[in-house]
Amino acid sequence: MRLRPYAEQDRRLTAELEGDAEVMAHLGGPAPGGRAESVHERRVAGREREWYRTILADPDDEPAGVVAVFRSAWEGREIHELGIMLLAGRARRHGLAAGAVRLAVEEVRASGLVREVHAFIGAENRAAGVVARRTGFVNHGPCDVDYEGVPIRCDHWILEL
Ligand SMILES: CC(C)(COP(=O)(O)OP(=O)(O)OC[C@H]1O[C@@H](n2cnc3c(N)ncnc32)[C@H](O)[C@@H]1OP(=O)(O)O)[C@@H](O)C(=O)NCCC(=O)NCCS
């Protein structure tokens, strides 16, 4: 598995991820029409102090999902937040996510620009919680997050770099 910078050619990957009920089950549900396009544009544009990466799976480098560390806001201050999505189906349940998170975090650490990475993980999202713990994030307890207008009960995970 490897990562490459998210690019124009990933428009369809984002549409597939954002439109899938299983992928979005803990993220407020499938994106309404048009939102995937704006998510794609934001990813392509977000090169400065943000890390949007396409996950390429073995053995044939097929795009399997997206991992990102992006700028966000929490309690009135700017933070860096981790997000990851894998396509439903064969990309899942092989430990791919933890490998992708480790690679993304290494890039962020190497930049020297970020001291901590935050993740807001749905309280019912067992797979994402396991991945966060395995990659060194610490659970700082429950919080309520607004995901594209949908309120979600989350745990607030933080990784100190
Ligand atoms: C979260 C996600 C990235 C995990 O990817 P993954 O590579 O399939 O995860 P892993 O294979 O490392 O599995 C991690 C653990 O979760 C478990 N798991 C995986 N999918 C699960 C599911 N649907 N329900 C319950 N447990 C699940 C695995 O068994 C594993 O636990 P174990 O090692 O104790 O057996 C992936 O499920 C996903 O893309 N989900 C949709 C988007 C999302 O919710 N992202 C997180 C936003 S913060």
The ligand as an ORCA input file, in Angstrom:
! r2SCAN-3c Opt
* xyz 0 1
  C     -12.810      3.136      9.602
  C     -12.171      2.435      8.409
  C     -11.240      3.403      7.703
  C     -11.374      1.215      8.938
  O     -10.701      0.619      7.859
  P     -10.204     -0.918      7.799
  O      -8.874     -0.954      7.109
  O     -11.302     -1.743      7.255
  O      -9.971     -1.262      9.323
  P      -9.238     -2.555      9.884
  O      -9.252     -3.659      8.891
  O      -7.912     -2.128     10.438
  O     -10.189     -2.927     11.083
  C     -10.046     -2.315     12.350
  C     -10.874     -3.094     13.360
  O     -12.251     -2.796     13.173
  C     -12.995     -3.991     12.942
  N     -14.015     -3.668     11.953
  C     -13.805     -3.357     10.668
  N     -14.972     -3.054     10.071
  C     -15.926     -3.171     11.028
  C     -17.324     -2.980     11.054
  N     -17.988     -2.605      9.960
  N     -17.991     -3.179     12.226
  C     -17.318     -3.524     13.331
  N     -15.987     -3.723     13.383
  C     -15.307     -3.549     12.241
  C     -11.975     -5.004     12.445
  O     -12.376     -6.326     12.721
  C     -10.738     -4.595     13.247
  O     -10.810     -5.055     14.566
  P      -9.920     -6.306     15.059
  O      -8.518     -6.047     14.547
  O     -10.061     -6.240     16.528
  O     -10.526     -7.499     14.394
  C     -13.225      1.936      7.404
  O     -14.102      1.068      8.082
  C     -14.029      3.065      6.748
  O     -13.614      3.601      5.715
  N     -15.199      3.418      7.329
  C     -16.072      4.450      6.723
  C     -15.552      5.860      6.915
  C     -15.321      6.196      8.362
  O     -16.167      5.960      9.215
  N     -14.147      6.783      8.623
  C     -13.730      7.205      9.936
  C     -14.042      8.639     10.093
  S     -13.155      9.348     11.450
*
